[in-house]
Amino acid sequence: MITNTDVSKTLVSRLSPVALAVALTVPAISHSAFAQEAEATEEQMYEAITVTATKRPQVIYEVPIAISAFDGDMLAEQGITDLTDVGKFVPNLNVTGFSAGHTSSVNPFIRGIGLQDHLITTDPGVSVYVDGVYLGRQVGQNWSLNNIERIEVLRGPQGTLYGRNSIGGAINIITKEPDQGDVTKVNAEFGTRGRVKTDLFVNHALSDTLAFNMNLAYNTRDGLGEFINVPNAEYDVGETEDISGRISVKYEPSDDFRMVLTADANNGDGGLRPYTVLIDEMPEGRFYAGTNSLGLELRNSDVTPEGYDIYDNATGTPEVTSVSNEARGVSLTTEWDISDDYTAKVVASRRTSKYKAGLDDDGTIYSLDQYPERGEADQTSIEVQLNGYINEYTDFVAGLYYFNEEGSNRQGSDSSFDGGGNTLQLDQETTSKAVYLNLRHDLTDELSVSGGIRYTEDEKDASANVFDALGTIFDSNEWDEVTWELATNYTFENGMTGYATIQNGYQSGQYPARPYCLIGEFFGAGGFDDLDGAVAAVNASNCFVASDNITAVNYEVGVKGRVNEYFDVSVAVFNTEFEDLPYQVSRVSEGGFDTANLVVEQTSRGIELDTTLNVGNFSMLTSIGYMDVEVDEQDGFNPVAPLTPDLTFAIGPSYTFDLEGGDKIRARIDYSYRADMYGEPSSEPARMTEIESRELVNFDVAYTPADEAYTVALYGRNIFDERYDNARLNTGDYILQVLSNDASEFGVRFSTEF
């Protein structure tokens, strides 16, 4: 059983002196704040945020699930510039980037559930939504956190209201709608590592019924290393440059009807994500043993020659030195208040995304294994909702949902495996349809119950070609699933809320990501002459088979709310059971970089804590997550380790100094800790895939004059320059060590509004 005492002991034993110093200064600051400000005014007291996690507006403490929310105007102060940064401050949330070495990739894991991969035949375990629109792909979107109203992180399966691919949870990004106010905001950052970030936001009323807002942003940052064998490389290792824009128009001819039309676009370019290849650790591997096509015995010194570090890249293949991404989207949201009790809503969207990336897996100047890659996806979604009140005690949300995605991934003539040609052609079309209903009923003033059900049908048509002699293999499959949830809320006399929830989630079956097993199946045990073409094709098609549905059931209890006028808390204890959960493991096979699924049953349990303290001019945010995971052993499988740290911790104290004349200085520091974990689902120590724990510290010191005409701040992110791994993969020939692109940065931040 996990207790608060256990968590406290674990914290003390694992956190560094830096973390303890931050934590131990809090009581002293808090005591000083109490002494200076005996009572908090209404303006100083924390206002509970309103969220739409249940697709209806609710105060965050009324939602019977574990949820963290971030106010958009506070993101920069906390050092949050993208979704990766959000993952530093939410309990049991870890966001990494891998995806063929692309710097824009975002791979969120909530409670250990997510997906490292990005190919079209794979689906994420955590769904990301922007203004109600599901983002099907994790590469090529590079969502910029500008014009943000708030971000909501829903932990645990969300299958009823958010549908498939949310067995770990969901992330909601809600942007600012146009309104009748006239405002212009300018933000700018200039810092070390060549940081230049500018953002313009304009909101303007065109008439009593028509308003618009627009957001233009430019963001660039230098790299962490050089391509030492490609002197004419356009970008350095880890260098990023992105430009994005978004415009929304709101038409509201009456109080009962409104439409918001939004278009967005982004283009990103840069250098390959930092990574290195560990060869000496695998003496039996193809690289080290010299059994490759070049007859070379490669060493770590070939990847990182003397005089260079692991953030430099020794590839001799220009095609893998740069990455790019672009996305385009348009959405139309229409709301109609049919009566005082009923509102209809339609969200329709069309999105496209493209990317270019790829790795040189040997990491040397030699042309041995390199995989330049291109991918694209087009998606269309329509959701129709009806919500309202059946009577004064009962409200509901009902909806119909349609989603279609067509996408492809390609490795072509510039890709090679062991010095020879390497083909990867994946195509897939996914069609998903669903209907859902969620009801909430107040039994008394204190007690309410809610429940939901969703029926989903999925169809996938997929094809793969990894071997020209075999040609393209086609397959189709259909899945369906019923997901449901039951919850109850009770409001105590002190205003706090207790809840208990049973909820489940669903992820449709998936085809293999890199089915190079097709080649082995084509030849058979006796070689090519042992099989005729028809038999070979049948054997190979048996390798390109979709997995079963993945299901999850979560049991959760929690308490949340305002303890007193100074202190807010949210505590959740959960137990989640997964069936047919696939863990991806990649190996070098006869034909190429083969990716297989280890399908397991898993039980995850843990505790999560979010707190907010506001006393006078002092405030502090704290989050703690602790997890214990059990994976049932499967015959013939190696041990499987979950892709999550068992302990996450973050703390962010802030104090505002009131100066003479009404000027203010606000000082804030944020500390984030993630415990060690494995970089792929194998817990064998000999596999060398353990990722060490990491600690990150940010600070922000901001000055605002009495007239609040502007704010200027000094900031530092990852101020101790913690270098850490995002992933480690053991292919059998080498260890691929994917490094973070997150180095220290210091600079000045300026914002003004008029």
N, C-alpha and C positions, 0 to 999 in steps of 0.2 A: 504494500500500500504506500502511495506517495503522500507525504505530509509536508506541511510548510516547514517543519523543523528539518526534514530531509533536504529540502531545497536550500534552506539557509546554510546547512553544513556543506552542501555541494558548492554553493557560491563561494563561501569562504575558502574552500580548498582549491578552487580552480582559478579564481580571478586574480589578475596580476596586481602588484602594488599600485599601478596607475588606476585600476578600477576601484580598489579599496580606498585610495586617496579621494577619488571623486565622491564615492558613497559616504565616506566618513565626514567630509566637509558639509554634507547636507544638513545633519542635525544642528551644527553650529550656525549655519546660515538661517535655517528655519527658526531656531531660537531667537536669533537676532531680529528676524522679521516679525516674530510674535511680539517682541519687546517694543519694536518701533511702531507697530500697527496693531493695536489691541483688537480693533474691529475692522472688518472689511466692508467697504461701501458696496452698493449694488453694482456699480460699474466695475469694481475690482473682482467681484465674485465670478467664478467660472460659469459660463452659460453652456448647458448641455447641448450638444450638436444634434441637429435633426438629420436623419438618414432615410434612405429609400431602399434599404436592404430587402424588405418584403414587398417591394414595388408599390408601397404606399408610404406617405410621410409619417415617420414616427420618431419620437425622441429616442436616442440611442439606447437608453436604459429599458425601453419597452420591448425591444427586439429579443426574442427568446433564442438567440444564438450568440456565439462568441464573435465579437466584431470590434475592429479598431478603425478609427476615422481620423483623417487629417484635414484640417482647414487649409484651403489652397493658399491663403495669404500668409500662412505661417511656414510654408515648405522651405523657402529660402533661408529663413532664420535657423532651421534645424539642419541645414546642409543637404537637403533633399533636392536633387536636380533631375532624377529619373526614377523609374520603377526599381532599379537596382538599389538605390538608396532607401526606398521605402522598406525593402527587406532587411534593413539594419535595425529597425526600430519597432517591429511587430513581433510579439512572442510566437515562437515556432514557425516563423516565416523566414525562408532563406532564398535569395534570388541570385542566380548565377548566370553566366554567359558562356556558351560553348559554340554550338551551331556552326561548324565548319570554320571556326576562327573569326566569325563576324563580330565586330565591335558593337553592333546595335542589337544583338540578340538578347532576349530576356527570357529566362527560364525560372519561373517562380515555383517553389516547393512549399506547400503549406502542410504542416504536420507530417513531413516526409514524403508527400505525394506530389509528383510533378513529372516532368519529362526533360531529359537532357537533349533529346534529338529535335530535329526540325523538318525532316523530310515529309513529303506530302502524304505518305501512308501512315504517319504517326499523328496522334492527337494529344494535346496537353492534358494533364490531370487537374490543372487550375485554369478556370476560364477568366478571361479579361474582357470587360465590357467598357465601352465609352458611350455615355448617354444612351444606354440601353442597347447598343449595337455590339454584338459579339465579334471579337477579333480572332479569326480562325488560325492565323499564323503568328509565330513569335519572332520571325525574322522579316525584315523589310518594312516593319511598321515604325520602329524607333520613335515611339510616342513621346513628344516633348511635353513636359509638365508646365505649360504656360496656359493662361486663361482657365485655371482650374478652380472650381467652386469647392470641391472636396474629393478625397479619395477614401473609399470604404474597402476594408479587407475583411471578408467573411470567411471564418475558419470552420472547417468541417464540410461534409458533403452537402451540396445545395441542389439536389436533383429535381426538386419539385418546381421551384420558381426559375431556376437557371438552367435546368436541363442537363444534357449530356456534357461530359468533359469537365465536370465540377466535383469530382469525387474527393479532391483535396480541399476545395474551397473556391471562392470567386473574388475577383478584384474589380470594383466599380470605380470608374473615373467619371466624374460629373463635371461638365464645363459650365461656365457662366452663361446664362441665357441673356439675350438682349433685353433691355428694359427702357423705360422712359428717361432715365438719367443721362446726362451728357458728361462724359468723363474720358480723359486721356491719361494713360499710365505709361511711363517709360522706365524700364529697368535695364541696368547695364552692370556687367562684371568684367573686371580686368585683373588677371592674376598670373602667378608663376605657371610654368609649363605652357606658356603661350596662350593662356585662357583669354578669349574674347567672347563675351556672351551679351547680346543685346536683344531686347524684346519691346515691342510696341503694341499696346492694347488700346483700342478706341471703341467706346460705346456711344451711340448717338440716336436720338429719336428723330425720325424723318417726318412723322405726323402723330396724331393722337392714336393711330392704329398700327403704325409701322415703325420698327426700330431695328437697328443692326449693331453688331459688334464684330470687330476684326482683330486678328492677332498675327503679327509677323515676327519671326524669331530667327536669329543667326547665332550659331554656336560653334566654336572651334577650339581645339586643344592640341598641343604638340604631342609627339609620341614619347615612348620610353626607351627606344633602342633604334638601331640602324640595320638595314639589310646590307651586310658587309660584303656580300658577293654580287650584289646588284646595284652598282653605284648610281645608275640612272633611275632608281625606283622613285615613283612620283611622290610617295608618302613614306614616312618613317613608321616603325612598328608601333601600333596602337594609336597613331594619329587619327583624329576625327574632325570632320567638318560637316555641318548639317544646317540646312535652311528649311524652314517650315512656315506654313501659313494656314489660317483658318478664318472663315467668314460665316457668320450666322445672320439670318434675317428672320425676324419674328413679326407675324401679322396677327393682330388681335382686334378684330372688328367689333367684338362685344365681350362682356364678362364671361360669356358661355362658350366661346370658341377661340382657339389659337392654333397657329401653325408656326413651326420653326424649320427653316430650310438651312442646312449646313453643308459646306464644302470644305475639305481640307486636303493638303498635299505636303509632302516632304521629300527632299532629296538629300541623301547622305553619301559621303565618300570618305575614304581614309585608308590607313594601313592595316594589315593583318593583325589580329589580336596577338598579344605576347604569349608565347608558348615555348617549350623546349622539349627535347626528346632524350630520355634516359636509356642508353643502350647497354652500358657496362653491367647494369643490374640484371640483365637477361642473357647470361653467357651461352645459353642454348639457342638463342634467337637467330633468325636469318641474318640480321645485320652483323651481330658480333661474331658469329661462326664463319662468316665469309661464304655462305652457301647461296648468296643472292646471285643475280644475273651478272653482276660486275665482278664477282669474285673478291669483293672487298670486305675486310674485317673492320667495320666502323667502330668508333669509340665516342664517348662523350666529348672528347677533345675535338672531334670533327664537327660537332654541333656548336660547341662553345670554345673556339680556339683561344690560345693564350693571349691575354690582353683585352678580351671581350667578356661581357657578362651574359647571363641567361636572357636578358631582355633584348639583346641583339639577336639577329636571325641570320643563319649561314646558308640559307637556300640559294641555289643558283637558278631558280625557275622564276622569271619575272611575272608569269601569269598568276602566281599566288601571293604576290606582295601587296595587292590592293583589294579592297572590298568596296561595295557600293550597295545602296538600297534606295528604293523609292516606293511611295505609297500614294494612292489617290482615293478619295472617298466622298460620297455624297449621301446625305440622309435627310429624310423628311419625317418630322414628328407632328402629328395632328391630335389635338385633344378637344373633345366636345362634351360640355356638361349638359347631358340630356335633361336632367332635372336636378333638384336639390340633392337627390340621393344617388344618382348614377352618372358616371363619367366614362366615355369611350375614348380609347387612345390607340393610335396606329403608329408604329415605328417601322419605316421602310428604309433600306440601305443598300447601296452598291459600293463595293470596295475592290481595289486591285493592289497588288504588291509584287515587287520584283527584288531580287538580290543577286549579287555576285560575290563569291567568297572561295574558300578552299585552303587546304593545308598541304605542305610538303612534309610527309610523315617521317622521312629519314632525317629531315632537318639539316642536310648538308648540301654542299655545292654539287654533289653528284645527282644525276637524273635517275633516281631509283623508284621511289614512291611519291608521286605528287597527284593531287586531286583537285584541280580547279573545278568549280561547281557553279551552276546557275539554277535559279528556281523562280517560279512565279505562281501566283494564285489569284483567282477571281472569285468573289463571293457575293451572293445576293441573299438578303434576309428580310422577312416581313413578320412582324408580330402585331397581333390585334388583341387589345385588352379591354375588359369591361370591369370596372370596380365601383364599389359603392356600399350602401347600407340596405340590408333587407328589413331591418327594424332598428330601433334605438340601441339594441344590444348586440347586433350582429353586422359585421361588414365582411366583404369578400373581394377577391381578385380572381378573375377568370381570363383565359387567353388561348389563342391559337398561334402556332409558331411554324414558320417555314424557313429552311436554310438550305442553300445550294452552294457548293464550292467545287471548282475545277482547278486543278493545279498540276505542276510538273516539276521534276528535278532532272538535271542533265550533267553528266560528266562525259566529255567527248574526246576529240583527237588530241587535246593538250593534256589529257589525264593518262597516267600510266601506273601500272603495278608491277614491281620487280623488273622495271625496264621495258616491259611490254605494254601493249595497248590495254586500256581499261575502260569498259563501257558501263555506264549506269543511266538507264532511261526509265524513270518512274512516272506514271500518269495515274491520276485518280479523280473520279467525280463522286462527291458525297451529296446525298439528298437526305435531309432530316425533317420530319414533320412531328408536331406534338400538340397536345391539348392539355390544359391544366386548370386546376381550381384550388383556391386556398380560402378557407373560412376562419374567422375569428369571432368568438362569442363571449360576452361578458356574463358570467354566471352571477357575480355580485360586483360591488364596487371595487373589491380587492382582487377577485379571482377571475381570470379569463382562460379560455382554452382555444386552441387553434389546430387546424389540420389541413393537409393538402394532399393532392394526388395528381400525377402527371402520367400520360401515356405517350410514348415516343416510338416512332418507326424510323429506322435508318437503313439506307441502301448505299452500297459502295460498288463502283465499277472501277477496277484497278488493272494495271498492266505493268509488266517489267521486262526489260531486255538488258541482260548483263553479258550476253555471249552471242555474237552475230550468227554463229553456226546454228544456234538454237532458235534464234528469232525472238519475237515478242510473245510472252505468255500472258493470257487474259484470264481474269476471274471476276465473278460478281457474288455478292452476298447480301443478305438482309438480316436485320436484327430488330427486335422490339423489346420494350421493357416498361414495367409499371414502377414508378417511384412514388414515395409517399413520405409524409412526416406527421408527427403528433407532438404538440407542445402545450405547456401550461405556464401561465405567469401568475405570480401572487405578489401583491403590493403590501409590504409590512407597514406598521404604524409609523415608522420613522421615514416612510417614503421610498425606501429601497425596494428592489424587485428581486424575487427569486424565481428561477425558471427551471423546468425540466423538459428536455426535448429528445425525441427519437426521430432521426431523419436518415434518409438513405440517398445514394447517388449512383450514377450509372455512366459508364463509358462504353461505347460500342466497340466491337472487335476491330482488330487492326491487322493489316498485312505486313510482312517483313519489310524492314527499312532498307536493308542492303542484302538482297537474296542471292549472294554468290554461291550458296549451296546448290543453286540451279545447275551450275557447271558440273559439280560432282554427281548430281542425280542424272545429268544428261549422259555422262560417260559410263556410269555404273561401275560396279566393282571390277569388271573385266576389261575396262577400257572402251574406247569408241567402237572397236570392231565387234564387241560383244552385244551390241544393241542395234536394232534397226531404227530408222528415224521416228516411226510412229511410237514405238515402245519408249524411246528416249524422251520424246515430248511428253508422254504420259507421266513418266517418272519425274521429270523436271517440274511439271505442273503440280505434283504432290508436294513440292517444296514451297510453292507460292500459295499458302493457305492462310486464311484469316483466323485470328484467335477468337475465343468466345467473349461474351460480354464480361465486363469488369463491374462488379457491384460492391457497394460499401454501405454498411449500416453503422450509424453513430449514436451512442447513448451519451447524453451530456446533461449536467446540472450546473447551475451557476447562480451567483448573486451579483447584482450590479446596482449602482445608484450613488446617491449623495449621502455619505455618512453624516456630515455636518456641513455648515456653510463654507468650510475650507477644503474638504477632502472628498474626492470621488474615487470609487473603486469598482473594478469588474473582475470577478474570479470565475473561472470555468474549469470543471473537471470532466474529462471525456474518456470514452472507450470506443474505438472504432474497429470494426471487423471487416476485412476485405476478402473477397473471393475472386480467384482467377486474375490476380494482380500480376501483370508482366513487369519484370525487371530486364532492362536491356543490357546485354553484354556483347561486346564486339571482339572479334578474333580475326587474325589473318588466316584465311583459308586458302585452298588451292587456287581459287580464281580471283580472290580479292579480299577486301575488308568486309567480312561478313558480320552482320548484326543479328543476333538471335534473342528471343524472349525466354527468360526463365519465369515460368508461371507459378505463383506461390499463393498460399493463404497467409494472411498477416493480421495481427492484432496490435493496434497502437493505442496507448493510454498515456494520459499526462494531465498536467495542470498548467493553467495560464493566468497571469495576473497583469492587469493594467491599472495604474493609479494616476490621479492628478491632484496635486496639492496647490492651492492658491491662498496665500496669506499676505495681505497687504501688497507690497511690491515684489514679493517672492512667489515663484511658481516652480513646479517640478513635475515632470512626466517620468514614469517608471514602467517598464514592462519586463516580465519574467516568464519564460516558458520552459517546461521540463517534460521530456518524453521518454517512455520506455517502449520498445518495439520488440515483438516476438514474431519470428517468421518460421512457419512449419517447414521442416526439411522435406525435400522432394527426392525421390530415388534418382540417382545418377547426377544430381546437381551438386555443385560446390556450395559451401555455406553462402547465404545471401545476407548482405548487410544493407539496412535502409539508408537512403541518401539524405540524411538529415543529422544535424548535431543534436545531441540529447539535451543540451542546455543553451538557451538564448537569454540574453540579458541586455537591457538598455536603460540608461538614466539620463535625464536632461534637466538640470537645474537652471533657472533663469532669475535675474534680479534687475529691476528697473530703478535707477537712481534719478530722483527729482532734483533738478538744478534750479537755481534762482532764475526768475523770469518765466518759468514754465517749460524750459528745455528738459529733455530726458535723454539718458543714456541707458540702454538695455544691454546687459551682458549675459551670454548664454554659453553653456558648454554641453556637449552631447557625447556620451560614451556608449559604444556598442560592442557586445561580445558574442561570438559564436564559437561553441566548443568544437573539438576535433571530430572528424567524421571520415567516412570512406568516399572516395571519388567515383567509385563504381560499385555495383552490388556484389562484392565479394569481400568477406571478412578474413580471408587467409592472410596472415602477416607476411608470408613470403611474396605476396603479390605487390607489395610496395605501393599500394594505392591510398594509403592513409593521408588525409589532409589535416594539417595541424590547426589548432585553434587560432583565432585571430581577434585582435582588439583594435578598434578604431576610435579616434577622438576628434571631434570637430569643435570649433568655437566661433562665435559671432558677437561682435561688439558694435552696437548701432547707436548713432546719434540722431535725434529728431528734434528740431526747434519747436518752440511753443506754438507757432502757427501751423505746424505739421505740413509745411510746404514740400519737404523732401526728407529722405532718410539716407544717411551715408554710413556704411559699415565696413569694418575690417573683419575678414573671415579667414578661417583656416580649416581645411578638410584633410582628414587623415594626417594630423599634424606631426605624428611620430613616424610617418612614412612606412607604415606597416605593409610589407609585401606578402601576399598570400596567394594560395592556389584557388582556382575556381573548380577544377576537376582534375582527376587523374585516371587514365584509362590504360589497362594492361592488355595489349593485343597478342601477347605470347612472344612477339619478337622484340618489343620495346615498351617502355612506359611513356605515354604521352602526358606531359605535365602542362595543363592549361593554366596560365597565370592571369591574375587579375590585372585590369587596366587602371587600377585605383591607386595612384601614388599621391604623395602629399601635395597640397596646393594652398597657397596663401595669396590673398588679394583684397581688392576693395569692391564693394557692392554699393550701387547707387540706385535709388528709386524716387520718382516724383509723380504726383498726380495733380491734374488740373482740369 
